[in-house]
């Protein structure tokens, strides 16, 4: 079967499934890099970029309907695209959004009224030009908000982190989480972070070590105050003298940690210290622990977003790229998936319950 025929069959099947169509909601025709957070009460907030502005739309019925866009803020020369763009997290009922401008300042906004208004920006990185690669990630547990980014403060790419204990009002001093013995981690793969309601934090990044671009993970059990030794994920290795611009995804829930990432043209999933399992061809994978276990999403070579729920086979849920999950560290059981659709822009749909 030719690639063109495969594409027609796949998208024809999507179009022929009327039950699926209403579940996917268009949030912004020109929205880029949508990211999702769910509060402990079940309020869903989706942040996305448009030009130099950041907007947020909120659902108070678990992702069934969304209110009008609310402007979070503007950042001159907002870094947007290829997993660059605004990030959002919820700590309790407070939402926090972070973003990076072209000059390298990483800043945050916060909303304590369920996304109706936003305060900020507040500077996160204490060297305002150090995040100029534009790649970062945000997560929140029950008590703290965590942000990680690619930092270039001495012109070598390292993994830096900070956290907020007051819902994004202020940020602790930046600290270096990892420096490769070879001088730099992978230069343009997004680092990722996840947190749970028991003080667990997991940070994943693509390393550049001895000619290989493999994924590494560091864990904390004390809300990010300290981290254990980084460990390589999976048993295989990717020898590559380039950056694939694909950082994968990580999720943590108590003793459980799930990771998904790309090696060559294949997406893999692995738990720390265990062999990886192939999910098939694709890229830009993400993972979350929902009420029924781990759910994974990625984009395949035909431009479809695939969703694999715990214990089930992958299913196409739409067209597009850069999928992202949103869920609550505690409280709500709602799990939302958002992505960029090539025609509709920023879209989202309920994955569970």
C-alpha positions in Angstrom: 0.0 0.0 0.0 1.4 3.4 -0.9 2.0 6.2 1.6 -0.7 8.3 -0.1 -3.2 5.5 0.2 -2.3 4.8 3.8 -2.9 8.5 4.6 -6.3 8.4 2.8 -7.4 5.3 4.6 -6.3 6.6 8.0 -7.9 10.0 7.7 -11.0 8.5 6.0 -11.5 6.4 9.0 -11.2 9.4 11.3 -13.7 11.3 9.2 -16.1 8.4 9.2 -16.3 8.1 13.0 -18.9 10.7 13.9 -18.8 9.7 17.6 -15.3 11.0 17.8 -15.8 14.3 16.2 -17.6 16.2 18.9 -15.0 15.1 21.5 -12.3 17.3 19.9 -12.8 21.0 20.6 -11.2 23.7 18.6 -9.8 26.3 21.0 -7.9 28.7 18.7 -7.7 28.7 14.9 -4.2 30.1 15.0 -3.1 28.8 18.4 0.3 27.2 18.7 1.7 24.7 21.2 -1.3 24.2 23.5 -0.6 22.9 27.0 -3.1 21.8 29.6 -3.5 21.8 33.3 -6.3 20.5 35.6 -6.9 22.0 39.0 -7.7 19.8 42.1 -11.3 20.8 41.6 -11.4 19.7 38.0 -11.1 23.0 36.3 -9.3 22.6 33.0 -7.1 25.4 31.6 -5.4 25.3 28.2 -2.6 27.9 27.4 -1.4 28.6 23.9 0.6 31.2 22.0 -0.4 33.4 19.2 2.3 35.7 17.9 3.8 37.4 20.9 0.8 36.9 23.1 -0.3 34.1 25.4 -3.9 33.1 25.9 -5.8 30.7 28.1 -9.2 29.1 27.8 -10.9 27.5 30.8 -13.4 24.7 31.1 -15.5 24.3 34.3 -17.2 21.2 33.2 -14.3 18.8 32.8 -13.3 19.8 29.3 -16.8 19.7 27.7 -17.1 23.4 27.0 -14.6 26.3 27.2 -15.0 29.9 28.0 -13.7 32.8 25.9 -10.0 33.3 25.5 -8.3 35.3 28.3 -5.1 37.1 27.6 -2.4 35.9 30.0 0.3 38.3 28.8 2.7 39.4 26.1 6.3 38.5 25.7 8.4 40.3 23.1 9.5 37.7 20.5 7.8 34.8 22.3 9.6 31.5 21.6 6.9 29.4 19.9 7.0 26.2 18.0 9.0 22.9 18.0 8.0 22.3 21.7 8.8 25.9 22.5 6.0 27.9 23.9 3.9 28.6 27.1 3.6 25.9 29.7 0.9 25.7 32.3 0.5 23.9 35.6 -2.0 23.8 38.5 -1.1 23.8 42.2 -4.3 23.3 44.1 -6.7 25.8 42.5 -4.0 28.2 41.3 -2.8 28.1 37.7 0.7 29.1 36.7 2.0 29.9 33.2 5.6 30.2 32.1 7.1 31.3 28.8 10.5 32.4 27.3 11.2 35.4 25.1 13.8 35.4 22.3 16.4 37.2 24.5 16.3 34.3 27.0 14.2 35.6 29.9 12.0 32.9 31.5 9.0 34.4 33.2 5.8 33.4 34.9 2.2 34.5 35.4 -0.3 33.2 37.9 -4.1 33.1 38.3 -5.8 32.6 41.7 -9.3 33.0 40.3 -9.5 30.0 37.9 -8.1 31.8 34.9 -10.3 34.8 34.9 -7.3 37.2 35.5 -3.5 36.9 35.5 -0.8 38.6 37.5 2.8 38.9 36.3 5.2 38.6 34.7 7.7 37.4 37.3 11.3 36.5 36.3 12.3 32.9 37.0 15.8 32.6 35.7 18.3 34.8 37.6 20.4 35.3 34.4 17.8 36.8 32.1 19.5 35.7 28.9 20.3 32.1 30.0 17.2 30.4 28.7 17.6 31.7 25.1 17.3 28.3 23.6 13.6 28.6 24.5 13.0 25.1 25.7 11.5 24.5 29.2 8.9 22.5 31.1 6.6 23.1 34.0 4.8 20.8 36.5 3.2 21.1 39.9 2.7 18.7 42.8 0.5 19.3 45.8 2.8 21.9 47.3 5.4 23.1 44.8 5.6 24.3 41.2 8.7 23.1 39.3 10.3 24.5 36.2 13.3 23.1 34.3 15.0 24.5 31.2 18.0 24.4 28.9 20.4 26.9 30.4 23.3 28.6 28.5 24.7 31.0 31.1 28.2 29.9 30.3 27.6 29.0 26.7 27.3 25.3 27.4 23.9 23.7 27.6 23.0 22.4 31.0 19.8 21.4 32.9 18.7 24.1 35.4 15.7 24.2 37.7 13.8 26.3 40.1 10.6 25.9 42.2 7.9 28.0 43.7 6.4 27.3 47.1 3.8 30.1 46.9 1.9 29.2 43.8 4.1 31.1 41.4 4.3 34.4 43.3 8.1 34.0 43.7 10.8 31.5 42.7 13.7 30.0 44.6 17.3 30.5 43.5 18.2 28.7 40.2 20.2 25.5 40.6 22.1 23.4 38.2 20.5 19.9 38.0 22.9 18.4 35.5 26.0 19.1 33.5 27.3 16.6 31.0 30.9 15.5 31.5 31.2 16.1 27.7 30.4 19.8 28.2 26.8 20.0 27.0 23.5 18.1 27.0 21.6 17.7 23.8 21.3 21.3 22.6 17.7 21.6 21.5 15.6 18.8 22.9 13.1 19.9 25.5 13.7 18.7 29.1 10.5 17.5 30.8 9.4 17.4 34.4 6.6 15.7 36.3 5.4 15.9 39.9 2.9 14.1 42.1 1.0 14.9 45.4 3.5 12.9 47.6 6.6 15.0 46.9 7.8 13.0 44.0 9.5 14.9 41.1 11.0 13.4 37.9 13.1 15.3 35.4 14.1 13.8 32.0 16.4 15.2 29.3 18.3 14.0 26.3 22.0 13.8 27.1 25.0 14.2 24.8 27.5 11.8 26.2 30.3 9.8 24.4 28.7 10.4 21.0 25.2 9.2 22.1 22.0 11.1 22.4 20.2 9.0 25.1 17.6 9.9 27.6 18.5 10.4 31.3 16.3 10.7 34.4 16.8 12.2 37.8 14.3 11.8 40.7 13.4 13.6 43.9 11.2 12.4 46.8 11.3 15.6 48.7 9.5 18.1 46.5 12.6 18.9 44.5 14.9 19.9 47.4 17.3 17.2 46.3 17.7 14.8 43.5 19.3 11.3 43.2 22.0 10.4 40.7 20.8 10.6 37.0 20.4 7.3 35.2 20.2 6.4 31.6 16.8 5.1 30.3 16.5 2.0 28.3 19.2 -0.5 27.2 19.8 0.7 23.6 21.7 3.8 22.5 21.4 6.4 19.8 24.8 7.3 18.2 24.1 10.7 16.6 26.2 13.7 15.9 23.1 16.0 15.8 20.1 17.1 17.9 16.8 15.4 17.0 14.7 18.2 18.7 12.5 15.7 20.5 12.5 15.5 24.3 9.8 12.9 25.0 7.6 12.9 28.2 7.7 11.7 31.8 5.1 11.0 34.5 5.4 10.2 38.2 2.9 8.8 40.7 4.3 7.5 44.0 6.7 4.7 43.2 5.6 4.6 39.5 7.5 6.5 36.9 6.7 6.2 33.2 8.8 7.7 30.3 8.3 7.9 26.6 10.9 9.1 24.1 12.2 8.7 20.6 15.3 6.8 19.4 15.9 7.1 15.7 12.4 6.9 14.2 10.8 4.8 16.9 9.0 5.7 20.1 9.8 3.8 23.2 8.4 3.6 26.7 10.4 2.5 29.8 10.4 2.5 33.5 13.7 3.5 35.2 16.1 0.5 35.4 14.0 -1.6 33.0 14.3 -2.4 29.3 12.5 -0.2 26.9 9.4 -1.3 24.9 8.8 -0.2 21.3 5.5 1.6 20.6 6.1 2.0 16.9 7.3 4.7 14.5 6.8 8.3 15.6 8.0 11.3 17.5 7.0 13.9 20.1 5.6 11.5 22.6 4.0 12.4 26.0 2.7 10.4 28.9 0.4 10.8 31.9 -0.9 8.7 34.8 -4.7 8.9 34.6 -7.3 7.2 36.7 -6.8 3.9 34.7 -3.0 3.9 34.5 -0.6 5.4 32.1 -1.8 6.9 28.8 0.6 7.7 26.0 0.2 9.9 22.9 2.5 10.6 20.0 2.5 11.7 16.4 3.2 9.2 13.6 4.8 9.6 10.3 1.4 10.1 8.5 0.5 13.1 10.6 -1.9 11.4 13.0 -2.0 11.7 16.8 -2.1 8.3 18.3 -3.4 7.6 21.8 -2.7 4.5 23.8 -4.6 4.0 27.0 -3.4 1.6 29.6 -3.9 -1.9 28.4 -5.2 -1.0 25.0 -3.9 -0.7 21.4 -3.0 2.7 19.9 -5.9 4.5 18.3 -5.9 7.6 16.0 -7.7 10.6 17.6 -6.9 13.3 15.2 -4.4 15.0 12.9 -1.5 17.1 14.0 1.6 17.3 16.1 3.0 18.1 19.6 0.4 16.4 21.8 0.3 17.3 25.5 -1.6 15.8 28.5 -3.2 17.8 31.3 -4.2 16.2 34.6 -4.3 17.0 38.3 -1.7 15.9 40.8 -4.5 15.2 43.3 -8.3 15.5 43.4 -9.8 15.5 39.9 -9.7 12.3 37.7 -9.9 14.4 34.5 -7.3 13.7 31.8 -7.1 16.0 28.8 -5.1 15.8 25.6 -4.3 18.8 23.5 -2.3 19.2 20.3 -1.8 21.4 17.2 -4.1 20.5 14.3 -2.8 21.5 10.9 -6.2 23.1 9.9 -7.9 23.8 13.2 -5.0 25.2 15.3 -5.1 24.4 19.0 -7.5 21.6 19.9 -8.3 19.5 23.0 -10.3 16.5 23.9 -11.2 14.5 27.0 -9.3 11.3 27.4 -10.9 10.2 30.8 -13.1 9.8 32.6 
